[in-house]
Amino acid sequence: MPTLTGRRTFLATGLSMVAASTVKAASAPPEPPSTVSSPPRSWSGRAPTAFLPDPDVISLDPSFKDLLFPNTPIQRVLTGGGWLEGPTWLGEARILLLSDTIRSQQYRLIPPAESGEGSLSVFRQESYHSNGNTLDTQGRIITCEHDMRRVIRWEHDGSCSVIADSFNGKPLNSPNDVIVNPLDNSIWFTDPAYGDTLIEGHPDSPGNGANPTGKLRWTLGTEVPVQFAGHARQAVHIFRVDGQNGQIKAVLSPEDVPSPNGLCFSPDQKIFYATGTVSGSSQSGTQRVIYAFDMVDGLPRNRRVFCSFMLENHNMIPDGIRADVFGNLWCGASGPFGLAGVLCYNPAGKLIGWIRLPFGCSNLTFGGPKRNELYMCCGSQMFRLLLETQGAGLS
């Protein structure tokens, strides 16, 4: 995700950030209806029968209809967050874990059986501005922390293990999204500099990155002065942590994936995908795209552009991505009002479907007991759509 003034401006298009200190209950005052549908729809509850099939679930190719259940609408299951990220389904507990990067908390959401909002409670009171979450093959939670600039794992006994917090002797930038390769238990994460702000983490040291004038006190309000010492932004990479010895390796460089954000594997783990969020220079010729790599001996090789991420002549901003069991790629998209939501690509990189949402979508995941419920984080709100496909990954 790009800087606060870049990515957040796009992601928050049409979105009023909610300043309440607690998440609103389902009985909160009604909000003005969205204008992305005609007639305008209300997100306060289940869509009227006349809206089925949902007009905001749009098939751009006949094959997309095979993935849909036409008798269910998009549902809003959560409102009143700060900025929601990193949704991960915990199958044993049947709850959704998610991060609130602004409030520095993690939540547990018990989804509603049908319409209305789910039951929300605090999972971790202080999450150090966590972002991405996932599960490993043993069911342990792995979390990216912006504030501590590290990737951690919560063990079954409740202890915390640091997976990665530095590379080549330098602190990480702000780990963003994380996944696990079930073939070798390796942990993969992106490390852009999107969380080096006062709102989502802590600034860089004076004269660096988000603190060019040196006026921001980057060590203020912490009990861990060593971790929060003067950090300077380092080159942005995608990292792999070995599942056996814990060794961290930079597998993709800024030239391979400029400004990396979301990442995932194909269902058979033979293809690795990563999103490039910020437009590159004219010299590099890069744009906001999804890249694909062949997995060769456990490492990504043979880079190519999987899709250009264009919608109605707009280069949308890709964010979190997840694959379903058929190899389709579902990706959060932000951009002009009325275009934002989720884009679905088939394994060949063809855009086949579009879930139109009132706000830009950052992260998403498949959940529910059958893993056929698509949960979509959109700023302070979360939406759900029941599908006739299932998620392929661990989270």
N, C-alpha and C positions, 0 to 999 in steps of 0.2 A: 504494500500500500504506500502511495506517495506521501509527501509531506502533508501537514495539517491543512495548509492553505491550498494544496493541490487536490489530493485524494478526497479529503473531507468535503471540499466544496462540491465535488461531483457527487459523492455518495449521499450528501445531505440535500441534494436538489429536491425542493418541495417539502423538506422535512424540518419541522420545528423541534429543536432538541428540548427534551423534557427536563426541567430543572428540579423536579421533586426529589427528595432524598430517599424515598421509598417507592417501590413499584406499585402502580395504581391497581386497585381491585377492579373486577369486572364491572362494577357498578359506577365507574367513573363517568363524568359528564360526556355526552356524545360529542364526537368530533365532526367537523365539516366533511362531507362526502368527497371521495376522490373524483377527479374528472377524467380518469383514464378510460373509463367505460362510458358507453352511451346506451341507455340513460345512466347518469352517475350512480355508483354503487356506494353502499355504506359498509364499512368494515367493522361495525359494532357487533355483528353476530353473523349467523349463517345467511348466505345469499338467498334471496327469494327463489322459489321454484322456477319462475320465469327466466332466471339467469342460467339455467342448466341446459346444455353444457356450459361451463363457465366461459364467458366471452373473453376473459383475460388469459385463458390458456389457449394459445394460438398454434395451430399446426401449420408449419411452413413446408412440410413434406408429408405425404400420406403415411409414412412409416411411424411418425410421431404418435399417431392415434393408437397404435398398438401398445404404447406405453402408458396410456391414459385410462382412467376410470371416469366415464363421462357424467356419472350421477353424483359427483361430489364437487363442491366449489373450493376455491382457495379460502382458507380460514386464518383469521388472525388469532394466535394463541397467546400472545404476550404483548403488553404495552408498558411504557413507563421506564424502560431501562435507560442507561446512560449511552453507551455505545456497545452493542452486543457483538461478540465474535466467538470463534472457536467452538461451535456446537458439536457435541460428541455424545453418542448414545451409549449408555451404560446398561447393557442387556440384562445382567443379573438383577439390578435394582429397578429396571424399567423406568429410568428417568433420563432426562437430557441434561448434560452438564454444559454450561456455557460461561464465557468470560464477559465481564463488563469492564472494558479497558479504561474507561473514564473514572468509574467509581472504585476501581481496584478491588473488585470482589468477584467471586465465582458463585453462580447460582445453580440450583437443581430445580428443574421444571418437571412436574408431573403433568403430562399433556391431558387435555380434556378428552372425554370419551367421544363427544360429538362436537357441538358448537360451543362458542364461548371461549374464555381464556382458561389457561391451566393454573395449577397450584404452584406458586413459586416460593422458594425459601433460599436463604443464604447457605451456600455450601462451604465457602471459605471466606471469612470476614475480611482478611487481608490477602490479596493474591499478587501483590507487587505488580499491578497493572498487567495481569496475564492476558495473553491473546490466544494463540492456537492451542488446541488440546487434541490428544488422541489416546488410544489404548495400545499396549504392546500385546504380544501373543499370550502373555500370562494374565492379562486383564488389568495391568497396572496403568495408572493415569500418567501420561507424559504431558508437560505443560511448558509453553514458552512464556517467559517473563520479560516484559519490557524494562521494568524498573531495575531489576537485578541483572539484566542483560545476560540471561542464561537460559538453558533448557534443563528442567528437573524431572525426576520421576518419583512418584509417591509409592513407596513399598507397601506390601500387604500388612506390615506391622505398624504402619502409620509414619514411619521415618521417611525422610526426604533425601534422595541421592541427586547430586549434581551431575548431569550428563555432559554438559559443555558450558563453559563460561569464557573461554578465550581461544585464540588461535594464533600461533606463532608468537606467543608471549604478549599478545594484545587482547584487551577485552572485546567481546562481541559487540555488535551495534545494537540491535534489538530483535532477537529471534521472533519470527512472526507466525509461520505455519509449520506444522510438523506432521510427519506420517511415519509408519513403520513398514518395512518390507518383510512380510511373513516368511519368505524363503530363507532368510539368514538372520532375522531379528535386528537388522540394522535400522538405525534411526536417521531420518532425513529431515532437514529443516532449512528454511530460508532465513537470511539474516540481513534484511534491508535496514535502513536507518529511519523507519517511519515512527518509531516509538521514542525518539530522543527529544521529546517535548515535555513541558511542564504538565500538560494535560494527561498524557499517556505514559509517562515515565519520568526521566530526569534529563536535563539538557547536557550537551557535551561540555567539555572544559572550555575556559575562555579562549575565544578566537577560533573555535572549531565548530563545524556543522551548524547545529541549531542555536549556537551561542556566539555569533561572530563578533559582537561588541564586548563580550565578557561581562555584561551586567547581570546576567542570570546567575544566581547562586546554586550551582549544581549539586552541592553537598547538603543543602538545607533539608531538615526534616527526616533524617535517617539515623538509624542506630548502627549502621554498618559502614563506617567511613571509608574502609579500605575498598569495598566494592564500588562505592560511589565517588571514588577519587577522580582526579581530572582525566576524563576519557576523551580521546580524540577518535573521530570516526575513521574506520578502516575500510578497505575495499569490500564491496558487497559480494558475497558468495552464496552458493547452495552447498551445504555441508552434509557429510555422511559420517555417522558415528558407528564404528564396528560393533556388532552385537556380541562379540566374544571378548575382545580386549579393551573396548571403549575408546579406541584411537579415533580422533577426529581428523577428517580429510576434506579439503575443499575440492569437490568434484566438478563444480561448474563455476566459471569466473564471471565477472561483470560483462565481458565480451560475449560469453555464451548466452547468458540471460540477463539483459539489462534490467535493473530494478525488479528482481524476482519477488513473487508474492505467494500465490497458491501453488500446490504441487500434489500429485497423486500418481499411482501406478494403474496400468491397465489390469483387468481381472486376472490375467495370467502372469503379471509382473514382467512381461517382456518389453513393455514400453513405459517410459517415464515421461510425465507431462509437467510443465511449469509455465506459469503465466508471467509475462513481462508487462508491468503495470504502467510505466511512464514512457512516453514517446522518446525514442532515442534521437541522436543527432542526425542531420541529413547525411553526414559522412558515413555513419554506420548503416543508415537506411532502415533501421529498426522502427517498429511502431508497437502499439498495444496489441499483442498477439498471444497465442498459446503455442509454445514450442513442444516438440516431441523428440524423444531420443530413444534409440534402441538400447536395451540393456545387454551389454557384452561383458561377460566375466564379472557381473555384479556392478558395473559402472555404466553411466550414460555415455553413449557415443552416437555419431551420425546425426547431428542436429538438423532439424528442419522445422519450418513453420507449419504447425498443424492446422491452424485457421487464422484468418486475418482479424476476426472479432469485429466485423462490420455489421451494422444493422441499419437499414434504411439510410445508407450513405453516411452514417456516423460511425467513427471509430470508437466503440464503447471501451470502458475500462474493465478488464477482467480482474477477478479477485480470487476467492477460494474456488477450488474445483474438486469434484468427486465423480468417480466412474460407477456405472451400474453393472449388473451381471452380464449384460449384453455388449459391454464395451462402449456404450454411449457416455459422453462426457457432459456433465452438468456444471455450469459455471455461473457464479454471481457476476452480475453486470451492472455498471453504473453509467450514467450519461444524461442526456436531455430528459426532462420530465415527459413521461408518457412512453419512453423507450426502456427505462430501467427495469431490472428484474432478474430473471434467470434465462440463460440461453443453453440449448441442448444441441450437441453435435453428435453425429454418428461416428463410428470408428474411422471412417474415411475423411473426417474433417468437414462434412457437410452440415450446415445449420438446418436442423429439421424441426425445431420447436422453440417456443418463446413463452415464458410465464411472465406476464406483465404485472408489475407491482407498483404501488404508489411511491416507493422510494428505491434507491439503489440498494442492491444486495451485496453484502460483503462476503460472508461465509455461509456455507450450507452443509448439510449432512443428511444421510438416510437414517431413520430411526423407526421406532415402533417394534412390537414383538416380531413382526414379519419383515422388518427393514424395508418396507414399501412406503414409508411416510417421509416426504421430503421437507425438511425444516430449513427455513431461509431467514437469516439474520439481516434486518434492514434498519440500521441505526438503532433507534430506541425500541423497535418493534420486531416481532418474529411472526412468520407466516408458515402455514403447513398446507401441503397438498398430497392427498392419497394417490398412489400410482399403481400401475400394473407392471412394475419392475421393482427390483431390489438393489440396494447398495452392494458394491463388490468388496469394499475395504473393511478394515477393522473398526472404523468409526465413521 
